[in-house]
Amino acid sequence: MPTIAVDKVALFKALGQEYTTDEFDELCFEFGIELDEDTSTTERPVVNGKQEPAQLKIEIPANRYDMLCIEGISLMLNIFNGKTPSPHYRLVAPPNGKIQTLTIAEETMSVRPYAAGAILRNVSFTQARYESFIALQDKLHQNLARQRTLVAIGTHDLDTIKGPFTYEALPPEEIEFVPLNQTKKMNAVEMMKFYESDKHLSRYLHIIKDSPVYPVILDANRTVCSMPPIINSNHSKISPKTRNVFIDVTATDRTKLEIVTNILVAMFSQYTEEPFTVEPVQVISGHNNESRQVPDLKPRETEVEISYINDCCGLSLSSEDICKLLMRMSYSATPSKSSKNLIDVSIPPTRADVLHQCDIMEDVAIAYGFNSLPRSFPSKSGTVAQPLMINKLGDIVRLEAAMAGWSEVMPLILCSHDENFAWLNRKDDGKTAVKLANPKTAEYQVVRTSLLPGLLKTIRENKHHSVPIKIFEVSDVAFKDTSLERKSRNERHFAAAWYGKTSGFEVVHGLMDRIMLMLKSAFITSEEGLEGHGSGDSSYWIDEVDDPTFFEGHSAAIHVKFNGKEHVTGVFGILHPTVLDNYDLRLFLPV
């Protein structure tokens, strides 16, 4: 969890109350954060002949990006203590009524495709507020923005630049400006060499260094404002005297872009002439249909179930009680008109961490008080652990295969697209496999829909061992399923492969028979005297099947009849020579 150091005197002044260390530690616990250290009780360093002010080092939950600065911490604690109402963030037009625009060029798609902006008009900075503004940007860069790889923030003195603004991607030789806190104009190539030895900025150079074009923010006069994610221009440098701040945010992730923009403007909009107001920017991005007005500070509307909250917390609160508790956590809530069991909740734009009603339930528990929640044992908290039925069945199959002399393997669940389809002589219909949106390597492109690729790759890497090789796997595969909320489903599969100098078909057939016998499923045959007798209404048989993965005439589908219903549960046979060749295997391989 990130640890935020805040000035003790300034925080207590913002809270309107002095606390002892123990009292503030208790307040932090009640709110769900933790006081890590109070430096007023230890020896503090002397800087420039002056002792460093006492600080409170507070551990903030990793999901609470709105509390990464003293402004967020003081605001949330004041709302929690009932000293201030939840802020109402508003977008206001500029004095002349003309909203600034940020036009995104199509060339940026190859480097950092998304951008947003906002303006803090007539903001009042002090030295402490200015430093907190810069520190919040650094915290967001390190945490949510993943070292600027996902999001980069640029802040500029609006009085030194002129809109409309453009976001372009240009060859590095064409980008020239004086970088922040420097006096010499450089082009981007020179800049990259200059900052290679900088211990702070050198960490970010790799993000765009190998790109043929670099992203750049320009004003109406083609003055460079910033070259994200590396550095801003010295021309538009902000200071404690800055009154109007133009914020540009560029990103590779649209969701993170919106979160970072909302957090930054919400925290410091309290210092504008009219508190909690933000001037929007019109983003023009026609090439990818991303044109919109930003930031979007409207609360998100959702519903929570009263019964769910009460069951989870062990309480019997009314809808009015829950609404009052949610107000302490900066929500706006009212009883629903559609159902007595529902509450309509407005989630503030700073709470991107609220994804489900369980998150709201947690905040209700915090507002109610952890120590005030009823304690019950063992009727509610005491349970007897037992495996899920699917896991129990998997363990039984796993044990039987191992006792039959087969070795279990556990390959990775990700594989390349070709390994999952083309190398098995299968076609991708686009509706089966779950694909990775941005795979790092060609080796991990899809979530497997079959256990075969993993088994074949395992044999390929171990074919120098003595044969026969007998391996199996009991694990999950994934399929697309648009009928489900998560749009995919897992299935538990079993697969075995035999690799040797003879066909081995009878060996695989024997393992299949053993597994089915263990599951008390009788084999149905038309041969006289060989009728099987299963336990209950369970039986199976095999039929020849034409599957391109297998050698023609050497594969069969496994049919199971259970409770009067017939299912095709699997297939086995000798793999086709082209499949073996794709995996660089030369001997017989029935599966």
C-alpha positions in Angstrom: 0.0 0.0 0.0 1.3 3.5 -0.8 2.4 5.6 2.2 1.6 9.3 2.1 3.6 11.8 4.2 1.6 14.9 5.1 2.4 17.9 7.2 0.9 17.2 10.7 0.0 20.9 11.5 -1.5 21.4 8.1 -3.6 18.3 8.2 -5.0 19.0 11.7 -5.7 22.6 10.6 -7.7 21.2 7.6 -9.5 18.8 10.0 -10.4 21.7 12.3 -9.1 19.8 15.4 -6.0 18.8 17.2 -5.4 15.1 17.8 -3.0 13.1 19.9 -1.1 10.4 18.1 -3.3 7.7 19.7 -6.5 9.6 18.8 -5.5 10.1 15.2 -4.4 6.5 15.0 -7.9 5.5 16.2 -9.6 7.8 13.6 -7.5 6.3 10.8 -8.4 2.8 11.9 -12.1 3.7 12.0 -11.9 5.0 8.4 -9.9 2.0 7.1 -6.5 3.6 6.7 -3.5 3.2 9.0 -1.1 5.7 10.7 2.3 4.3 10.1 4.4 6.9 11.8 4.2 10.3 13.6 7.6 11.9 13.2 6.9 14.5 15.9 7.9 11.8 18.4 11.3 11.2 16.8 14.4 13.2 15.9 13.8 15.1 12.6 16.6 16.3 10.2 17.6 19.9 10.0 17.4 21.4 6.4 18.9 24.8 5.7 19.2 25.5 9.4 15.6 24.7 10.0 14.1 21.5 11.5 11.9 19.5 9.2 8.2 20.0 10.1 6.5 17.1 11.9 4.9 14.6 9.5 2.2 11.9 9.6 3.0 8.9 7.4 -0.3 7.3 6.5 -0.8 4.0 4.7 -3.6 4.3 2.1 -5.3 1.3 0.6 -4.0 0.6 -2.9 -7.5 1.2 -4.5 -8.0 4.7 -2.9 -6.3 6.9 -5.5 -8.4 9.8 -4.2 -6.4 9.8 -1.0 -2.9 10.1 -2.4 -2.6 13.7 -1.2 -3.4 15.8 1.9 -6.4 17.3 0.1 -8.0 13.9 -0.4 -7.2 12.7 3.1 -8.6 15.8 4.8 -11.7 15.9 2.6 -12.6 12.3 3.2 -12.0 12.5 7.0 -14.0 15.7 7.3 -16.9 14.1 5.4 -16.6 11.0 7.6 -16.7 13.1 10.8 -19.7 15.0 9.5 -17.8 18.4 9.4 -18.4 19.0 5.7 -20.8 17.7 3.0 -19.8 15.7 0.0 -18.6 18.0 -2.7 -20.6 18.5 -5.9 -18.2 18.7 -8.8 -19.4 20.9 -11.7 -18.2 21.7 -15.2 -18.3 25.4 -15.9 -17.8 27.2 -19.2 -14.9 29.7 -19.5 -15.6 33.5 -19.1 -15.8 34.0 -22.9 -18.1 31.0 -23.3 -15.7 29.3 -25.8 -14.5 25.9 -24.6 -10.9 25.0 -25.4 -10.4 22.1 -27.9 -7.7 19.4 -28.0 -7.5 17.8 -31.5 -5.9 14.3 -31.6 -4.1 13.4 -34.8 -4.5 9.9 -36.3 -0.7 9.3 -36.2 -0.9 9.1 -32.4 -2.6 5.7 -32.7 0.8 4.0 -33.1 2.3 5.4 -29.9 -0.2 6.8 -27.3 -3.7 6.8 -28.8 -5.8 8.6 -26.1 -5.7 12.1 -24.7 -7.8 14.2 -22.4 -7.6 17.6 -20.8 -9.0 20.0 -18.3 -8.6 23.6 -17.0 -8.4 24.8 -13.4 -9.4 28.5 -13.7 -8.5 31.1 -11.0 -6.8 28.6 -8.8 -5.0 29.8 -5.6 -1.7 28.0 -5.0 0.5 28.4 -1.9 3.9 26.8 -1.8 2.5 23.8 0.1 -0.5 23.4 -2.3 1.8 23.6 -5.3 4.1 21.0 -3.9 1.1 18.8 -3.1 -0.1 19.2 -6.7 3.2 18.0 -8.1 3.5 15.2 -5.5 0.0 13.9 -6.5 1.1 13.7 -10.1 4.2 11.7 -9.1 2.1 9.3 -7.0 -0.4 8.7 -9.8 2.5 8.2 -12.2 4.1 5.5 -10.0 0.9 3.7 -9.0 -2.1 3.8 -11.3 -0.1 4.9 -14.4 2.4 2.1 -14.0 5.6 4.3 -14.3 3.9 6.4 -17.0 3.5 3.5 -19.4 -0.3 3.7 -19.1 -0.8 7.4 -18.4 1.3 10.6 -18.4 0.2 13.9 -17.0 1.3 17.4 -18.1 0.5 20.6 -16.4 0.9 24.1 -17.9 0.4 27.8 -17.2 -2.5 28.6 -19.5 -1.6 32.2 -19.5 1.7 31.4 -21.4 0.1 29.3 -24.1 -2.9 29.7 -26.5 -5.6 27.3 -27.6 -6.8 25.4 -29.6 -4.4 22.6 -28.8 -3.4 19.7 -30.9 -2.0 16.3 -29.9 0.2 14.9 -32.6 2.9 12.3 -33.3 6.0 13.7 -35.1 9.4 12.4 -36.1 11.8 13.2 -33.2 14.0 15.4 -35.4 11.0 17.8 -35.9 10.2 18.3 -32.2 12.2 21.2 -30.7 11.7 23.0 -27.4 13.4 23.9 -24.2 12.7 21.1 -21.7 11.5 21.8 -18.2 14.1 23.6 -15.9 16.6 23.9 -18.8 17.8 26.9 -20.9 18.9 25.2 -24.1 16.6 24.3 -26.9 17.0 20.7 -28.1 15.3 18.4 -30.5 13.8 15.1 -29.2 16.8 13.0 -30.3 19.2 15.3 -28.4 16.8 15.2 -25.4 16.8 11.4 -25.3 20.6 11.4 -25.1 20.7 14.2 -22.6 18.3 12.5 -20.2 20.0 9.0 -20.4 22.1 10.0 -17.3 19.2 11.5 -15.4 18.3 9.2 -12.6 14.7 10.3 -12.6 13.7 10.7 -16.2 15.9 7.9 -17.6 13.4 5.4 -16.3 10.8 6.6 -18.8 12.8 7.0 -22.0 12.3 3.4 -23.1 8.5 4.0 -23.4 8.8 5.9 -26.7 12.5 5.6 -27.6 12.1 3.0 -30.3 9.1 4.6 -31.9 9.5 6.3 -35.3 7.3 9.2 -34.0 7.0 10.8 -30.6 3.8 12.2 -29.1 3.7 16.0 -28.6 1.1 18.6 -27.3 1.1 21.8 -29.3 -0.7 25.1 -28.9 -2.3 27.3 -31.6 1.2 28.9 -32.3 2.8 25.4 -32.7 4.5 26.0 -29.3 5.4 22.7 -27.7 3.7 22.2 -24.4 4.9 18.7 -23.6 6.4 15.6 -25.0 4.6 12.8 -23.1 5.5 10.7 -21.2 9.0 12.2 -20.9 8.9 15.9 -20.0 7.0 19.2 -20.2 8.2 22.4 -21.9 9.9 25.1 -19.8 7.8 27.7 -21.7 4.6 26.7 -20.0 6.1 25.8 -16.6 3.7 26.3 -13.7 4.7 27.9 -10.3 3.0 28.8 -7.1 2.0 32.1 -8.8 0.1 30.3 -11.6 -3.6 31.2 -11.7 -4.9 29.2 -14.6 -3.7 25.6 -15.2 -4.1 23.6 -18.4 -3.8 19.9 -17.8 -3.1 17.4 -20.5 -3.3 13.7 -20.0 -2.2 11.1 -22.6 -2.6 7.4 -22.3 -2.5 3.9 -23.8 -5.5 2.9 -21.6 -8.8 4.8 -21.9 -10.1 3.7 -18.5 -7.0 4.8 -16.7 -7.0 8.0 -18.6 -10.4 9.0 -17.3 -9.6 7.9 -13.7 -6.4 9.9 -13.5 -8.0 13.0 -15.0 -10.9 12.9 -12.6 -8.7 12.4 -9.5 -6.3 15.2 -10.4 -8.9 17.9 -11.2 -11.3 16.8 -8.3 -8.6 17.1 -5.6 -7.4 20.5 -6.6 -10.7 22.1 -7.8 -11.3 22.9 -4.2 -8.7 25.7 -4.6 -10.4 27.4 -7.6 -12.2 30.7 -7.1 -15.5 28.8 -7.1 -14.7 25.6 -5.3 -15.1 22.2 -7.0 -15.6 23.7 -10.5 -13.6 22.6 -13.5 -13.5 24.0 -17.0 -13.9 21.3 -19.6 -12.0 20.6 -22.8 -13.5 19.4 -26.0 -11.6 16.5 -27.4 -11.8 16.1 -31.2 -10.8 12.6 -32.3 -12.8 11.6 -35.3 -10.5 8.9 -36.6 -11.4 6.5 -33.7 -14.8 8.0 -32.7 -13.4 9.2 -29.3 -14.6 12.8 -29.6 -16.1 14.0 -26.4 -16.1 16.6 -23.6 -13.7 15.9 -20.7 -13.6 15.4 -17.8 -16.8 13.6 -17.1 -17.5 14.4 -13.4 -21.1 13.1 -13.3 -21.6 10.6 -10.5 -22.2 7.0 -11.5 -25.7 5.6 -10.6 -26.2 2.1 -9.2 -28.4 0.2 -6.9 -27.6 -1.9 -3.8 -29.7 -4.5 -2.0 -30.6 -3.7 1.7 -30.8 -7.5 2.4 -27.3 -8.0 1.0 -25.8 -5.3 3.1 -27.5 -6.5 6.3 -26.7 -10.2 5.6 -23.0 -9.4 5.0 -22.7 -7.1 8.1 -24.9 -9.1 10.4 -27.2 -6.0 10.9 -30.8 -5.1 10.4 -30.5 -1.5 9.2 -33.3 0.3 7.5 -32.9 2.0 4.2 -32.7 5.4 5.9 -30.0 4.2 8.2 -27.9 2.9 5.3 -28.3 6.1 3.4 -27.0 8.1 6.4 -24.0 5.8 6.7 -23.2 6.1 3.0 -23.3 9.9 3.3 -20.3 9.6 5.8 -18.4 7.8 3.0 -19.0 10.6 0.4 -21.9 8.8 -1.4 -25.3 10.2 -2.2 -28.0 7.7 -1.5 -31.8 7.5 -1.4 -34.3 4.7 -0.9 -35.4 3.3 -4.3 -38.9 4.0 -5.5 -39.0 0.7 -7.5 -38.3 -1.7 -4.6 -38.3 -1.6 -0.8 -35.2 -3.8 -0.9 -33.1 -1.4 -3.0 -31.2 1.8 -2.5 -30.3 4.2 -5.3 -26.6 5.2 -4.9 -24.6 7.9 -6.6 -20.9 7.1 -6.7 -18.6 10.2 -6.8 -16.3 10.5 -9.8 -13.3 10.0 -7.5 -14.3 6.5 -6.5 -13.3 4.5 -9.5 -12.6 1.6 -7.1 -16.3 1.0 -6.5 -17.2 -1.8 -9.0 -19.8 -3.9 -7.2 -22.3 -3.6 -4.3 -19.8 -5.5 -2.2 -17.6 -2.3 -2.3 -20.5 -0.2 -1.1 -21.3 -2.8 1.6 -17.7 -2.5 2.8 -18.1 1.3 3.1 -21.3 0.8 5.1 -19.4 -1.4 7.5 -16.7 1.2 7.8 -19.2 4.0 8.5 -21.1 1.8 11.0 -17.8 1.0 12.8 -15.8 -2.2 12.6 -15.8 -2.5 16.4 -19.5 -2.0 16.5 -20.3 -4.9 14.2 -21.9 -7.9 15.9 -19.6 -10.8 16.6 -21.0 -14.3 16.2 -19.3 -17.6 16.6 -19.6 -20.3 15.4 -23.1 -20.3 13.9 -22.2 -17.8 11.2 -18.4 -17.8 11.0 -17.8 -21.5 11.7 -17.9 -23.7 8.6 -16.7 -27.1 7.6 -14.4 -27.0 4.5 -15.1 -29.4 1.7 -13.9 -29.5 -1.9 -16.1 -28.4 -4.8 -17.6 -31.4 -6.6 -15.8 -30.6 -9.8 -12.5 -30.5 -7.9 -13.3 -33.8 -6.1 -14.1 -35.5 -9.4 -10.9 -34.1 -10.9 -8.8 -35.5 -8.0 -10.4 -38.9 -8.5 -9.6 -39.0 -12.2 -6.2 -37.7 -11.5 -5.5 -40.5 -8.9 -6.8 -43.3 -11.2 -4.6 -42.1 -14.1 -1.6 -41.9 -11.9 -2.2 -45.4 -10.4 -2.4 -46.7 -14.0 1.2 -45.6 -14.6 0.7 -42.3 -16.3 2.6 -39.1 -15.3 0.7 -35.8 -14.7 1.9 -32.6 -16.3 0.8 -29.0 -15.8 1.6 -26.8 -18.8 0.6 -23.2 -19.2 -3.0 -22.3 -20.0 -2.0 -19.7 -22.6 -0.7 -20.7 -26.0 -0.3 -19.3 -29.5 -3.3 -19.1 -31.9 -1.6 -21.5 -34.3 -0.9 -24.1 -31.6 -4.6 -24.0 -30.6 -6.0 -24.1 -34.1 -3.9 -24.4 -37.2 -1.4 -26.9 -35.8 -4.3 -29.2 -34.8 -5.9 -28.9 -38.2 -8.8 -26.9 -36.7 -10.3 -23.6 -37.9 -11.1 -20.6 -35.7 -14.7 -19.5 -36.1 -14.0 -16.4 -34.0 -16.6 -17.4 -31.4 -14.7 -20.0 -29.5 -11.3 -18.9 -28.0 -10.7 -16.1 -25.5 -8.0 -13.9 -27.1 -5.5 -11.6 -25.3 -6.0 -8.0 -26.5 -2.3 -7.1 -26.2 -0.1 -10.2 -26.1 3.5 -9.6 -25.2 4.7 -12.5 -27.3 3.3 -14.7 -30.1 3.6 -17.7 -27.7 0.7 -16.4 -25.5 -2.1 -15.2 -27.7 -5.2 -17.2 -26.6 -6.5 -19.1 -23.7 -6.5 -22.8 -24.7 -9.7 -24.5 -25.7 -8.1 -27.9 -25.6 -5.5 -29.6 -23.4 -3.7 -31.1 -26.5 -1.3 -28.2 -27.2 0.2 -28.4 -23.7 0.6 -32.2 -23.9 2.2 -32.1 -27.3 4.6 -29.3 -26.4 5.5 -31.2 -23.2 6.3 -34.4 -25.3 8.2 -32.3 -27.8 10.5 -30.8 -25.1 11.1 -34.3 -23.5 11.3 -36.5 -26.6 14.9 -37.3 -25.9 13.8 -39.4 -22.9 13.1 -43.1 -23.3 9.8 -44.1 -24.8 7.0 -44.8 -24.3 6.1 -41.5 -22.7 2.7 -41.6 -21.0 1.4 -38.2 -19.7 -2.0 -36.8 -18.7 -3.5 -33.5 -17.5 -6.7 -32.6 -15.6 -7.3 -28.9 -15.9 -9.5 -26.1 -17.2 -9.9 -24.8 -20.7 -11.9 -21.6 -21.5 -14.6 -20.8 -24.1 -16.3 -17.6 -25.1 -19.9 -17.4 -23.8 -21.8 -14.2 -24.4 -24.7 -15.4 -22.3 -22.6 -14.9 -19.1 -21.7 -11.7 -17.4 -18.0 -12.3 -17.8 -18.5 -13.4 -21.5 -16.6 -16.7 -21.0 -16.8 -19.9 -19.1 -14.3 -22.5 -17.8 -14.6 -26.3 -18.4 -12.7 -29.0 -16.5 -11.1 -31.4 -19.1 -9.1 -34.6 -18.9 -6.6 -35.5 -21.6 -3.8 -38.2 -21.9 -1.2 -38.8 -24.6 1.0 -41.8 -25.3 4.2 -41.4 -27.4 6.1 -44.5 -28.6 7.3 -46.7 -31.5 4.1 -48.6 -31.7 0.6 -47.3 -32.3 -0.4 -47.5 -28.6 -4.0 -47.0 -29.5 -5.0 -49.9 -27.2 -3.2 -48.3 -24.3 -5.1 -45.1 -24.6 -8.3 -47.1 -25.1 -7.6 -49.1 -21.9 -7.0 -45.9 -19.9 -10.3 -44.5 -21.1 -12.1 -47.8 -20.2 -10.5 -47.7 -16.7 -11.6 -44.1 -16.1 -15.2 -44.9 -17.2 -15.2 -48.1 -15.1 -14.1 -46.1 -12.1 -17.0 -43.7 -12.7 -19.3 -46.7 -12.8 -20.4 -46.2 -16.4 -21.0 -49.5 -18.3 -19.6 -50.0 -21.8 -22.3 -50.8 -24.4 -21.4 -53.2 -27.1 -23.3 -55.2 -29.6 -21.0 -58.3 -29.1 -22.8 -61.2 -27.4 -21.9 -61.8 -23.8 -20.1 -58.5 -23.4 -22.9 -56.3 -22.2 -21.9 -54.0 -19.3 -23.8 -53.2 -16.2 -23.2 -49.7 -14.8 -24.4 -48.2 -11.6 -27.8 -46.7 -12.2 -28.6 -45.1 -15.6 -25.0 -44.6 -16.9 -23.4 -46.1 -19.9 -21.1 -45.3 -22.7 -20.1 -46.4 -26.2 -17.8 -45.3 -29.0 -18.5 -44.4 -32.6 -16.1 -43.7 -35.4 -15.7 -40.0 -36.1 -14.2 -37.9 -38.8 -11.9 -35.4 -37.0 -9.1 -33.6 -39.0 -6.9 -33.6 -35.9 -6.7 -37.4 -36.1 -5.6 -39.9 -38.7 -8.5 -40.9 -41.0 -10.3 -44.0 -39.8 -8.4 -44.0 -36.5 -10.5 -41.9 -34.2 -13.7 -42.3 -32.2 -16.1 -40.1 -30.3 -17.1 -41.1 -26.7 -20.8 -41.1 -26.1 -22.2 -41.2 -22.6 -25.9 -41.8 -21.7 -26.8 -40.5 -18.3 -30.3 -40.1 -16.8 -31.7 -41.0 -20.2 -29.8 -38.2 -22.0 -27.0 -38.8 -24.5 -23.8 -36.6 -24.5 -20.6 -36.6 -26.5 -18.0 -36.2 -23.8 -14.8 -36.7 -25.7 -12.8 -38.1 -28.5 -9.7 -40.3 -28.8 -7.5 -41.6 -31.6 -4.1 -41.5 -33.4 -3.0 -37.9 -34.3 -2.7 -37.0 -37.9 0.9 -36.9 -39.3 0.6 -33.2 -40.1 -0.2 -32.5 -36.5 2.8 -34.5 -35.4 4.9 -32.6 -37.9 3.8 -29.2 -36.6 5.0 -30.2 -33.2 8.2 -31.7 -34.5 7.2 -35.3 -33.4 8.1 -38.4 -35.4 6.6 -41.4 -33.5 3.0 -42.6 -33.1 0.9 -40.5 -30.7 -2.6 -41.6 -29.7 -4.5 -39.3 -27.4 
